[in-house]
């Protein structure tokens, strides 16, 4: 039987808010062969639980992908424990740009087929042949020299923040984005290409994929947007990223620059705050301003607002009916961007 948390989400969140100590939010990844990912999963769950670690961690045969928070008092012990595993020794950390310590409320470690779902076959890329890693200064210089910049994140991430002049594919998943990028760059195999993502992990695969398909000068932002923001600040470099960096935790986003480049999906007022529809049969991720949040009670539309006010048993019955149909209720199908509002 797999070790897991059995305490309710509400109680865990209440415990987190009541903590009187600081936490450090960080992320890291490494492509490395793990012989027994499932056994390692339970081992890490026990040891990290003892240190009060919260977060979302994926393990696979190909390595580890982790986003987590550690009590500041246990941070050194956490690093020492990680170093005790040869596969994870001297792991480079990406420390959060903005951190109130409330990023995660429980520990979840999952064993996956891959640490990033890419849909690729082994013959589609060579992970040992990746793009050149550029620091913030070199990345800026390459941009100024006219290199092609490509955002390797999903549309809802780039919508609230991206590099100046970047190609931002209209993709829901990394899996569908890879061929989209290759097609968008067709005929530019000899051009200098710059890839970036949140912390670097998606660019490892993407750069290997593009090199495998004939692109000769592929580069990637070392440490992703997170590391870039730290380096720009410490080295006093020009900030070429505009807006927020979307993050996959309770914070949802962290401010990189003061620019607000997106709009509320309901009234189109300037806004870059994501929310999940309050209707449990929907949970659509969309951008919502404070005014619309009050008007719609945190829902994506009037229909979901009506459902969210029903007694819990009625809501559960609606969810059961929708589950039988093989889909969730989502009033605004898939996403709620301005150009789609008239079509849904």
C-alpha positions as CSV (number, residue, x, y, z in Angstrom):
1,X,0.0,0.0,0.0
2,X,1.3,3.4,-1.0
3,X,2.1,5.9,1.8
4,X,0.0,9.0,1.4
5,X,-1.7,11.9,3.3
6,X,-5.2,11.2,4.7
7,X,-6.0,14.6,6.3
8,X,-8.5,16.8,4.5
9,X,-7.5,19.7,2.3
10,X,-9.3,22.2,4.5
11,X,-7.5,21.1,7.7
12,X,-4.1,21.0,5.9
13,X,-4.5,24.5,4.7
14,X,-5.6,25.7,8.1
15,X,-2.5,24.1,9.6
16,X,-0.3,25.8,7.0
17,X,-1.7,29.2,7.7
18,X,-1.2,28.7,11.5
19,X,2.5,27.9,11.1
20,X,4.7,30.5,12.9
21,X,8.0,29.7,11.1
22,X,9.3,30.5,7.6
23,X,9.4,28.1,4.6
24,X,11.7,28.2,1.5
25,X,10.0,27.4,-1.8
26,X,12.2,25.9,-4.4
27,X,12.2,23.6,-7.5
28,X,14.8,21.3,-9.1
29,X,15.0,18.5,-11.6
30,X,17.5,16.1,-13.0
31,X,17.5,13.6,-15.8
32,X,19.1,10.5,-14.3
33,X,18.3,6.8,-14.5
34,X,16.5,5.6,-11.3
35,X,16.5,1.8,-10.9
36,X,13.6,1.7,-8.4
37,X,11.5,4.8,-8.6
38,X,8.6,3.3,-6.7
39,X,10.8,2.2,-3.8
40,X,12.6,5.5,-3.7
41,X,9.2,7.3,-3.7
42,X,8.2,5.7,-0.4
43,X,11.6,6.3,1.1
44,X,11.6,10.0,0.3
45,X,8.0,10.3,1.5
46,X,9.0,9.1,5.0
47,X,12.2,11.1,5.2
48,X,10.8,14.3,3.8
49,X,7.7,14.1,5.9
50,X,9.9,14.0,9.0
51,X,11.5,17.3,7.9
52,X,8.1,18.9,7.3
53,X,8.5,19.1,3.5
54,X,5.5,19.9,1.4
55,X,5.3,19.9,-2.4
56,X,4.6,18.1,-5.6
57,X,7.3,15.7,-6.8
58,X,7.4,13.4,-9.9
59,X,9.7,10.4,-10.1
60,X,10.3,8.3,-13.2
61,X,12.8,5.9,-14.7
62,X,14.3,9.0,-16.3
63,X,14.7,11.1,-13.2
64,X,13.1,13.6,-10.8
65,X,11.0,16.8,-11.1
66,X,10.3,18.6,-7.9
67,X,8.5,21.7,-6.7
68,X,8.4,22.0,-2.9
69,X,8.7,24.0,0.3
70,X,10.9,23.3,3.3
71,X,10.9,24.8,6.8
72,X,13.8,27.2,6.8
73,X,15.1,25.6,10.0
74,X,15.3,22.2,8.2
75,X,16.7,23.5,4.9
76,X,20.3,22.4,5.6
77,X,19.2,19.0,6.7
78,X,17.1,18.7,3.6
79,X,20.1,19.5,1.4
80,X,22.3,17.0,3.3
81,X,19.7,14.3,2.9
82,X,19.4,15.0,-0.9
83,X,23.1,14.9,-1.2
84,X,23.2,11.4,0.4
85,X,21.7,10.0,-2.8
86,X,24.4,9.7,-5.5
87,X,21.7,10.4,-8.2
88,X,20.8,13.7,-6.5
89,X,24.2,14.9,-5.3
90,X,25.0,18.7,-5.7
91,X,21.5,19.3,-7.1
92,X,21.1,22.9,-8.3
93,X,18.0,24.6,-6.7
94,X,15.8,27.3,-8.2
95,X,14.6,29.4,-5.2
96,X,11.3,31.2,-5.7
97,X,11.3,34.8,-6.7
98,X,8.4,35.7,-4.5
99,X,7.8,33.5,-1.5
100,X,5.4,33.9,1.4
101,X,5.9,30.2,2.5
102,X,2.3,29.3,1.6
103,X,3.1,27.6,-1.7
104,X,2.2,24.0,-0.8
105,X,0.1,22.5,2.0
106,X,0.9,18.8,1.7
107,X,3.5,16.4,0.4
108,X,2.6,14.5,-2.8
109,X,5.2,12.2,-4.5
110,X,4.0,10.4,-7.6
111,X,5.7,7.8,-9.8
112,X,5.2,8.6,-13.5
113,X,6.2,7.2,-16.9
114,X,8.1,10.5,-17.5
115,X,8.9,13.5,-15.3
116,X,7.5,15.7,-18.1
117,X,4.7,14.4,-20.3
118,X,6.1,15.0,-23.9
119,X,4.5,12.2,-26.0
120,X,8.0,11.6,-27.6
121,X,9.4,8.2,-28.6
122,X,13.0,7.4,-27.9
123,X,13.9,7.8,-31.5
124,X,12.5,11.4,-31.5
125,X,15.4,12.9,-29.5
126,X,18.7,12.3,-27.8
127,X,18.6,13.8,-24.3
128,X,22.4,13.7,-24.2
129,X,22.5,16.2,-27.1
130,X,20.7,19.3,-25.7
131,X,21.0,23.0,-26.5
132,X,23.7,25.3,-25.1
133,X,22.8,26.8,-21.7
134,X,22.9,30.6,-21.5
135,X,22.9,32.7,-18.4
136,X,20.7,35.9,-18.2
137,X,23.4,38.1,-19.6
138,X,24.2,35.9,-22.6
139,X,20.4,35.4,-23.2
140,X,19.8,39.1,-23.3
141,X,22.7,39.7,-25.7
142,X,21.4,37.0,-28.0
143,X,18.0,38.6,-28.0
144,X,19.5,42.0,-28.8
145,X,21.3,40.4,-31.8
146,X,18.1,39.2,-33.3
147,X,17.9,35.5,-32.2
148,X,14.5,33.8,-32.4
149,X,13.0,33.5,-28.9
150,X,10.5,30.6,-28.2
151,X,8.4,30.2,-25.0
152,X,8.2,26.4,-24.2
153,X,5.3,26.8,-21.8
154,X,1.5,26.5,-22.2
155,X,-0.7,29.3,-23.4
156,X,-2.1,30.1,-19.9
157,X,1.5,30.6,-18.7
158,X,2.8,32.9,-21.5
159,X,-0.5,34.8,-21.4
160,X,0.4,36.5,-18.1
161,X,4.1,36.9,-18.8
162,X,6.7,36.3,-21.5
163,X,9.9,37.7,-23.1
164,X,9.8,40.6,-25.5
165,X,9.1,39.4,-29.0
166,X,8.8,35.7,-28.1
167,X,6.9,33.1,-30.1
168,X,4.2,31.9,-27.7
169,X,2.5,28.8,-29.1
170,X,-1.2,28.5,-28.5
171,X,-0.8,25.1,-26.8
172,X,-2.6,23.5,-23.8
173,X,0.2,20.9,-23.1
174,X,3.9,20.5,-23.7
175,X,3.1,17.3,-25.6
176,X,1.2,19.3,-28.3
177,X,3.6,22.2,-28.2
178,X,6.7,20.4,-29.4
179,X,5.5,19.7,-33.0
180,X,3.9,23.2,-33.1
181,X,7.2,24.8,-32.4
182,X,9.0,22.7,-35.0
183,X,6.5,23.7,-37.6
184,X,6.6,27.4,-36.6
185,X,10.4,27.3,-37.1
186,X,10.4,25.4,-40.4
187,X,12.9,26.9,-42.8
188,X,14.9,28.5,-40.0
189,X,17.1,25.6,-39.1
190,X,20.3,27.7,-39.5
191,X,19.0,30.5,-37.3
192,X,20.0,31.0,-33.6
193,X,17.1,29.8,-31.5
194,X,16.6,30.7,-27.8
195,X,14.2,28.5,-25.7
196,X,13.0,29.3,-22.2
197,X,10.5,27.9,-19.7
198,X,9.8,28.2,-15.9
199,X,12.8,26.3,-14.5
200,X,14.5,24.7,-17.5
201,X,13.2,21.2,-17.5
202,X,11.0,21.5,-20.5
203,X,13.8,23.1,-22.5
204,X,16.1,20.1,-22.0
205,X,13.7,17.9,-24.0
206,X,12.7,20.7,-26.4
207,X,16.3,21.6,-27.3
208,X,17.2,17.9,-27.8
209,X,14.0,17.5,-30.0
210,X,14.9,20.5,-32.2
211,X,18.5,19.5,-32.6
212,X,17.4,16.0,-33.6
213,X,15.3,17.6,-36.3
214,X,18.1,19.5,-37.9
215,X,18.2,22.9,-35.9
216,X,21.9,23.8,-35.6
217,X,22.1,26.6,-33.1
218,X,19.7,25.8,-30.3
219,X,20.1,27.5,-26.9
220,X,18.2,27.5,-23.6
221,X,17.9,29.8,-20.7
222,X,19.8,28.2,-17.8
223,X,17.6,27.8,-14.8
224,X,14.6,29.2,-16.7
225,X,12.7,32.3,-15.8
226,X,13.2,31.8,-12.1
227,X,17.0,31.9,-12.3
228,X,16.8,34.7,-14.9
229,X,14.9,37.0,-12.5
230,X,17.5,36.4,-9.7
231,X,20.5,37.1,-12.1
232,X,18.9,40.2,-13.6
233,X,18.5,41.6,-10.1
234,X,21.9,40.7,-8.7
235,X,23.8,41.8,-11.8
236,X,21.6,44.8,-12.6
237,X,20.8,43.6,-16.1
238,X,18.0,44.9,-18.3
239,X,14.7,43.0,-17.5
240,X,13.4,41.6,-20.8
241,X,10.7,39.5,-19.3
242,X,7.4,41.2,-19.0
243,X,4.7,40.3,-16.5
244,X,4.3,37.3,-14.2
245,X,5.8,33.9,-14.1
246,X,3.1,31.3,-13.7
247,X,3.9,28.7,-11.1
248,X,2.2,25.4,-10.3
249,X,1.4,25.8,-6.6
250,X,-0.9,27.8,-4.4
251,X,0.7,31.1,-5.4
252,X,-0.2,30.5,-9.1
253,X,2.1,33.3,-10.1
254,X,5.0,35.4,-9.0
255,X,5.7,39.0,-10.2
256,X,8.9,39.3,-12.4
257,X,8.2,42.8,-13.7
258,X,5.4,45.3,-12.9
259,X,4.0,45.1,-16.4
260,X,0.4,43.7,-16.6
261,X,0.2,42.2,-20.1
262,X,-3.1,40.2,-19.9
263,X,-6.8,40.9,-19.3
264,X,-9.7,39.6,-17.3
265,X,-11.4,36.9,-19.4
266,X,-14.8,38.2,-18.4
267,X,-14.7,42.0,-18.6
268,X,-11.3,42.4,-20.4
269,X,-10.0,44.8,-17.7
270,X,-6.2,44.7,-17.2
271,X,-5.5,41.8,-14.9
272,X,-3.0,38.9,-14.5
273,X,-4.5,36.9,-11.6
274,X,-5.5,33.3,-12.3
275,X,-8.3,31.6,-10.5
276,X,-9.9,28.2,-10.6
277,X,-13.7,28.2,-11.2
278,X,-15.4,27.7,-7.8
279,X,-17.8,25.1,-9.3
280,X,-16.3,21.7,-8.5
281,X,-17.7,20.3,-11.7
282,X,-15.7,22.8,-13.7
283,X,-12.5,24.1,-12.0
284,X,-11.5,26.0,-15.2
285,X,-8.3,27.9,-14.8
286,X,-8.8,31.4,-16.1
287,X,-7.9,35.1,-15.5
288,X,-10.4,37.0,-13.3
289,X,-10.2,40.5,-11.9
290,X,-11.4,41.4,-8.4
291,X,-14.6,43.0,-9.7
292,X,-15.7,39.9,-11.7
293,X,-14.6,37.6,-8.8
294,X,-17.2,39.4,-6.6
295,X,-19.8,39.5,-9.4
296,X,-19.5,35.8,-10.2
297,X,-18.5,34.5,-6.8
298,X,-15.2,33.2,-8.2
299,X,-16.9,31.3,-11.0
300,X,-16.3,31.4,-14.8
301,X,-19.9,32.3,-15.6
302,X,-23.5,32.5,-14.4
303,X,-24.2,28.8,-15.0
304,X,-21.3,27.7,-12.8
305,X,-22.3,30.4,-10.3
306,X,-25.8,28.9,-10.0
307,X,-24.4,25.4,-9.5
308,X,-21.9,26.5,-6.8
309,X,-24.7,27.8,-4.7
310,X,-26.7,24.5,-4.7
311,X,-26.6,22.2,-1.7
312,X,-23.5,19.9,-1.8
313,X,-25.5,16.8,-2.5
314,X,-27.1,18.4,-5.6
315,X,-23.6,19.5,-6.7
316,X,-22.3,16.0,-6.3
317,X,-25.2,14.6,-8.3
318,X,-24.4,17.0,-11.1
319,X,-20.7,15.9,-11.0
320,X,-21.8,12.2,-11.1
321,X,-24.0,12.8,-14.2
322,X,-21.2,14.7,-15.9
323,X,-18.7,12.0,-15.1
324,X,-20.9,9.4,-16.8
325,X,-20.8,11.5,-19.9
326,X,-17.0,11.4,-19.8
327,X,-16.5,15.1,-19.4
328,X,-16.6,17.8,-16.8
329,X,-19.3,20.5,-16.9
330,X,-17.0,23.4,-18.0
331,X,-19.4,26.1,-19.2
332,X,-16.6,27.8,-21.2
333,X,-15.1,24.8,-22.9
334,X,-11.3,24.3,-22.5
335,X,-10.4,27.9,-21.9
336,X,-11.9,31.3,-21.5
337,X,-9.9,33.7,-23.7
338,X,-11.5,36.8,-25.3
339,X,-11.3,35.4,-28.8
340,X,-13.2,32.3,-27.7
341,X,-16.0,33.9,-25.8
342,X,-18.4,34.2,-28.7
343,X,-17.8,30.6,-29.7
344,X,-18.7,29.0,-26.3
